[in-house]
């Protein structure tokens, strides 16, 4: 029963986070606050918050670092099949070398290169989205722990 409640709570938290980002995007028009890797990020942050991959530093800096790599490839290297593969490999290596590993962020170079994003992409959705997910994740974890410890 406890795991069932946790799963529902985690799913609710992920839905709230993605919902807030989606509504923010709709309200702001041109600004994107949502990107596909955030679905996997939400699964980690809300579902396995104790994982090293879910640490705020890993979530925020992992996404930022790999987004910068994707943007550098768009601007200075190009977008070919080889470059897509190389950028992804560079992103994975960079996360491992810095010990800032967040697996969903490995998709950022592909996303950025395939959609031809500009440097604004670092602020919205990458930075703003990761901060929202991390803050809500911490808040939901606090609420869950408060509810769980006070109800038993």
C-alpha positions in Angstrom: 0.0 0.0 0.0 2.8 2.4 0.9 4.5 1.9 -2.5 1.1 2.3 -4.3 0.6 5.7 -2.6 4.2 6.7 -3.4 3.7 5.8 -7.1 0.5 7.9 -7.2 2.2 10.8 -5.4 5.2 10.7 -7.8 2.9 10.5 -10.8 0.9 13.5 -9.5 4.1 15.4 -8.9 5.4 14.7 -12.5 2.0 15.7 -13.9 2.0 18.9 -12.0 5.5 19.8 -13.1 4.9 19.0 -16.8 1.5 20.8 -16.5 3.0 23.9 -15.1 5.7 24.0 -17.9 3.1 23.3 -20.5 0.7 26.0 -19.3 3.6 28.5 -19.0 4.5 27.7 -22.6 0.9 28.3 -23.7 0.7 31.5 -21.8 4.0 32.9 -23.1 3.4 32.1 -26.7 6.8 32.1 -28.4 8.8 30.9 -25.4 9.2 27.1 -25.0 9.2 25.8 -21.4 8.8 22.2 -22.3 11.0 19.7 -24.0 10.7 15.9 -24.4 13.6 14.9 -22.1 11.8 16.6 -19.2 9.4 13.6 -19.2 12.3 11.3 -18.3 13.7 13.9 -15.9 10.3 14.1 -14.1 10.3 10.3 -13.8 13.7 10.4 -12.1 13.1 13.4 -9.9 9.7 12.4 -8.6 10.0 8.6 -8.8 13.6 7.9 -7.6 14.5 11.1 -5.9 17.3 9.4 -3.9 19.2 8.5 -7.0 22.4 10.4 -7.7 20.9 11.1 -11.2 18.1 13.0 -9.5 20.3 15.4 -7.5 19.5 19.1 -8.3 23.1 19.6 -9.4 22.9 16.7 -11.8 19.5 17.6 -13.2 20.2 21.3 -13.8 23.9 21.2 -14.7 23.5 18.0 -16.7 20.8 19.5 -18.9 22.7 22.8 -19.2 26.1 21.2 -20.1 24.6 18.9 -22.8 22.5 21.7 -24.2 25.6 23.9 -24.5 27.3 21.0 -26.4 24.3 20.7 -28.7 24.3 24.4 -29.4 28.1 24.5 -30.0 27.6 21.8 -32.6 24.7 23.7 -34.3 26.7 26.9 -34.5 30.2 25.7 -35.2 30.3 22.1 -36.4 27.1 21.3 -38.3 24.3 18.8 -38.3 25.1 15.6 -40.0 24.6 12.0 -39.0 28.2 11.9 -37.9 27.8 15.1 -35.9 24.7 13.9 -34.2 26.5 10.8 -33.0 29.6 12.8 -32.1 27.7 15.4 -30.1 25.8 12.7 -28.1 29.1 11.0 -27.4 30.7 14.2 -26.3 27.8 15.0 -24.0 27.9 11.6 -22.4 31.6 11.8 -21.9 31.3 15.3 -20.4 28.7 14.2 -17.9 30.8 11.3 -16.9 34.0 13.3 -16.6 32.4 16.0 -14.5 30.4 13.5 -12.5 27.3 15.4 -13.3 25.3 12.5 -14.8 21.7 12.9 -15.6 20.7 10.3 -18.3 17.7 12.3 -19.8 20.1 15.1 -20.6 21.9 12.9 -23.1 19.1 13.6 -25.5 19.6 17.3 -25.5 22.2 17.5 -28.3 20.0 15.5 -30.6 17.0 17.6 -29.8 18.8 20.9 -30.2 20.6 19.8 -33.4 17.6 18.3 -35.0 15.4 21.4 -34.3 18.2 24.0 -34.9 17.8 25.8 -31.6 19.5 29.1 -30.7 21.3 30.1 -27.5 18.0 31.3 -26.0 17.2 27.6 -25.6 19.5 27.5 -22.6 17.2 29.8 -20.6 13.9 28.6 -21.9 13.3 25.7 -21.7 16.5 24.2 -20.3 17.3 26.3 -17.2 13.7 27.4 -16.4 12.3 23.9 -16.9 15.0 22.1 -14.8 14.6 24.6 -12.0 10.8 24.2 -11.9 11.1 20.4 -11.9 13.8 20.4 -9.2 11.9 22.8 -6.9 8.6 20.9 -7.3 10.4 17.6 -6.8 11.9 18.8 -3.6 8.6 20.2 -2.5 6.7 17.0 -3.3 9.3 14.9 -1.6 9.0 17.1 1.6 5.2 16.8 1.5 5.3 13.0 1.0 7.8 12.6 3.9 5.7 14.8 6.1 2.5 12.9 5.3 4.2 9.5 5.6 5.9 10.1 8.9 3.0 11.8 10.5 0.4 9.2 9.5 2.2 6.2 11.1 
